[in-house]
Amino acid sequence: RTVYVNGNFLPEEEATVSVFDRGFLFADAIYEVTSVLDGKLIDFSGHMTRLHRSLDALGMAMPMKDADLLAIHRELVSRNALSEGLVYLQISRGAEDRDFAFPGPDVPPTVVLFTQEKQIIESALVKRGQKVITTDDLRWRRCDIKTVQLLWASIVKNEAKAKGADDAWMVRDGYVTEGSSNNAYIVTTDGTIVTRDISNDILAGITRTAVLKCAAEIGVTVEERAFTVAEAKAAREAFSTSATGFVTPVIAIDGEPVGDGKPGPVAARLREIYIEMSRAAAI
Ligand code: PLP
């Protein structure tokens, strides 16, 4: 694989980052994941908008223009002959002697990008539907910033796997926040889609925005509000969204089937429309 580090395209074996990098020492870094379909980027501008927001929130400067980042994304897709998968981008506050205080403006950020192949369209998980467990959301209170501080998300994902499930829906004060790396939705018995409203408690998914537009297009009512675990278990249908999972049905919560325990029609329809829309707008 060819990867990008601070201005250079290199074979992955030759790419290095300092042991003093603040991303490594403090998780002082932010990231974006943009999916690739047919060798094209899905909703790149949405990911750039959120990137700016994450950087602003942490007082970090944009290391280069959006257009330059786009060129690097495309170059990596091309050099790796990537047809379907993702491009990962990480920007850290750079490398300096270990110190909690931020380094001065002379310290350049560390910019890393790499590609990863992933079957997005023909996904076994989408066909089968995911089983989720519910667990405490013990993350910090700035889940709206896409930082690489992903330890709790990683722990709950592993907790889910250990219990024979696929993912964990995290719960704060009795209400579902989101999945380990995706936004969470239910479809109530009257056919309304419910997903948590945007706040510091969740990451505002780029896919979430797009999928809610798709829902409006097909005339499905959406309520952006928190829902309880009990509501989720009584739902007709459940699903999650993310850049690389698109729309993925949820068929069980804590071992209890959701609806009839099969992937639901609303998720399937939204996935179809989302793919169609994304393909048409991909760059
Ligand atoms: N929530 C969390 C915690 C995430 O990590 C992600 C994506 O990685 C999402 C939601 C979904 O965001 P997006 O649709 O932009 O991928």
Boltz pocket constraint, residues with backbone or C-beta under 6 A from the ligand:
constraints:
  - pocket:
      binder: B
      contacts: [[A, 33], [A, 143], [A, 178], [A, 179], [A, 180], [A, 181], [A, 182], [A, 183], [A, 202], [A, 203], [A, 204], [A, 205], [A, 206], [A, 207], [A, 208], [A, 241], [A, 242], [A, 243], [A, 244]]
      max_distance: 6.0
